[in-house]
Amino acid sequence: MASATFIWAKILTYIEQHHTEALVSTWFDDVDVVELRDNTLVLFTPNPFRKPILETQCIPYITEAMLAVGQQQIQVEILGEAELKEYQNRSKQGGELDAIQKEFTFENFVVGPSNRFAHAAAKAVADRPAESYNPLLIYGESGLGKTHLLYAIANVIQQQHPEFHIVYVKGDQFTNELITAIGQGKNVEFRSKYRSADLFLMDDIQFIAGKDSTQEEFFHTFNTLYENKKQIVLTSDRAPDSMSKLEDRLKTRFQWGLLADIQPPDYETRVAIVEKKAASIGLQLPQDVVAYVAENVTSNVRQLEGTVNKIRAYRDINGLEINLINVSRAIKDMFRGKEKILPTPQLIIAEVSSYYNISESVIRGTARDKNTAEARQISMYLIRKLTNLSYEDIAGEYGKDHTTVIHSVDKIERNLGSNSHLQVVVKEITANVNGKM
């Protein structure tokens, strides 16, 4: 802040010397410098009448002065009262991070063969941000610890670099915020929020694939951060090459850094996860119970931890001893043989809508252009395959006859074997649906 204040003082002196003292006293006497971050000098005025004049008429004087005093040509952002509060809230490190960083650390991340590489890469980034691997993209199926590593990085950097501005966002949230910013004419504020980050974290980046405006905005955000040597960490449920609708220029940029995958944990790692989770909540589990859980709950880390929580709840509510017989009764519905929770038709249609960039009402409607027809048929096919709904029930979602659904499902099934494009589309939308479960 001292350097920004010093630069601002030099700017005011230059304006006064090369223009008039009245110019400074009339328009700049109540302007305070907030900070100089990256390529933006952020200023504040409490006077709502002066702000538009400063923005439209006075910024050229500031730009001229900055060049004269040896500063590169940078942007100037002028904030009013409400904007200053919003800016300060954005700049606070933490928010969601503060609430969960004690839980998600490197110390309580169980390392095994399936995640050792990703863990080591994340630690290297945390110790040397923007020096080791930039960007770092961690990918793998849901529930394997990607977000844990994301927050572990943030935790370390927040401790070692308290001055860093840390920004975390999910892929779909980035899209929604961009839509809101465009609608409200707040593109500048949106860009400032993300391009001013020292550490930029994005979870589930696969959700920006296929969204042209979002990918365009992310591309420029990525470039700004990368060129300014700011650390970028991303997660995804699949490798970039498996995202058919992700722009090639983004895939290329992700390969500038490091791609690290996480696989489902092996038996020994599952045992360690169960033991560590039990210890963290003060629960003592007999070894035969630990082995039983590790052998039967195999899908992901999140389910393992949820199983341990359920065992404790079962003990507390029923007052029963923790032994193999009682535990087997308590968690029988969480075993690998249990039928998974099914997605709703609404979720499937929403993901097809997002993938094809077609509104849900159009997919449910009567439009028959090629793109809409394909989206509608795929949505019907996926509802049939991913849920237990009958053809009649599915038809009710669209207000159509069940024969239309039968025709659509049969058509997709016939074409899947020979149409590689269709295979990719079905695979990606299915992955997106599963990622929202």
C-alpha positions, 0 to 999 in steps of 0.5 A, a space after each residue: 500500500 505504501 508504494 501505491 500511496 507514493 505513486 499516487 502522490 507523484 501523480 498528483 504532483 505531476 498533474 498540479 505542475 503541468 495543469 493547474 492547482 485548481 484541477 487537483 483541488 476541484 476533482 482530486 482532493 477527496 480521492 484516496 488510493 486503495 491499491 495498485 494491483 497488477 495492471 490496475 490502480 484502484 482509487 476511491 471517492 466518497 463523492 457520488 457526483 464526482 465519480 462519473 466526472 473522474 471516470 469520463 474526464 479525469 482518467 486521461 490526466 492520471 494516465 498521462 501522469 503515470 507514464 510521466 513518472 515512470 509507470 507503465 500504462 495501466 488501467 484506472 478503476 474508481 470506486 464509490 462507497 458501495 463499490 469500495 465495500 464490495 471490492 474489500 469483501 472480494 479482496 478478503 482472503 478466506 470467506 469459504 476458505 476460512 470455514 473449511 481450511 482447518 479440515 482440508 490440509 495436507 496433514 490430514 490428506 491420506 496419501 497412497 499409490 492412487 493419489 501420490 503424484 497429485 499430492 506431491 504436485 499440489 505440495 510443490 505448488 503450495 511451497 512455490 506458487 507460480 514457480 513449480 507447475 503453473 497451471 496445475 490441473 488435478 483430475 479424477 472422478 468425484 469424491 477422490 480428494 481433488 477439492 481437498 488438495 485445492 484447499 490444502 494449497 490455499 491453506 499453505 499459501 494463506 499462511 506463508 503469503 498472507 498478502 496474497 489475494 486468493 480466489 476460489 470459484 466453481 466452473 458453473 458459478 463462474 458462468 453464472 456470475 458472468 451472465 449476471 455481470 453482462 446483464 447488469 453491465 458489471 463486466 469490469 467488476 467481474 474481471 477485476 475480481 478474477 484477474 486480480 487474484 494471486 492464487 486462482 482456484 477453479 473447481 470442476 472446470 469441465 462445466 465451462 466446456 461448450 459455453 462460448 462466452 465463458 470460455 472466452 472470458 476464462 481464456 483472457 482471465 487465464 492469460 492475464 494471471 499467467 502472464 503476471 506469474 499468478 498461480 492457477 490451480 484447476 480440478 476436473 472430473 476428466 482429462 482435458 483431451 476428453 472434453 470435446 467441447 473444450 476449446 483447443 486453445 484452453 487445452 493447450 494452455 492447461 498443458 503448459 503446466 502439469 496434469 495430475 490424475 487421482 484414481 480410486 484408493 486401493 485397499 490399504 489406502 482405504 484402511 488408512 482413510 477409515 482409521 484417520 477419519 475415525 480418529 478425527 471424530 474421536 471414534 475407536 473402531 475395532 480392526 475387523 470393523 475397519 477391514 470390513 468397511 474398507 473391503 465393502 465401501 470402495 467407490 471414493 473417499 467421500 463415501 468412506 468418510 460418510 460411512 464412518 460418520 454413519 457408524 458414529 451416529 448409529 452408535 450415538 442414537 441406538 446406544 449399541 456397541 461398535 462391533 462387526 455385527 452391529 456395523 454390518 447392519 448399520 451400513 449395509 445400504 452403503 455397500 458397493 452392491 447398493 443401487 446408486 442414487 438415481 438422477 432426476 429427469 430435471 437434472 438430466 434435461 438441465 445438463 443436456 440444455 447446458 451442453 447444447 446451449 439450448 433452453 430446457 423449454 425448447 428441449 421439452 418443446 416441439 422445435 425440430 431443427 437438427 441440433 434441438 432434435 438431437 438434444 431432445 433425443 439424447 435427453 430421453 435416452 439418458 433418462 431411460 438409461 439413468 433412471 427407472 422411469 417408464 416410457 410413459 413417465 418420460 413422455 410426461 416430462 415432455 408432454 408427448 406420446 410414449 411412442 415418441 420416446 421409444 423412437 428417440 431411445 431406439 434411434 440413439 441406441 442404433 447410432 451409438 455403436 457407429 457414431 463416435 461424436 454421439 458416443 462422446 456427447 453421451 459420455 460427457 453429459 453422463 459425466 456432468 450428470 454424475 458430477 452433480 449428484 
